[in-house]
Amino acid sequence: MITLVIYDISDDKDRYKVAELLMNYGLERIQYSGFKGILNTHDRLILAKVN
């Protein structure tokens, strides 16, 4: 399923952690705080629950 993730995080450290996590799941950066890619349902649920 094509997934689009866009976020607004002001803290550089937290923003970097989120970006690394999304790239580890295979998402591609399309903007500074925007990623897209194909994720299965399980991975989408896991990412939705990450704090």
Buried (B, 14 or more C-beta within 10 A) or exposed (E): EEBEBEEEEEEEEEBEEBBEBBEEBEBEBEEEBBBBBEBEEEBBEEBEEEE
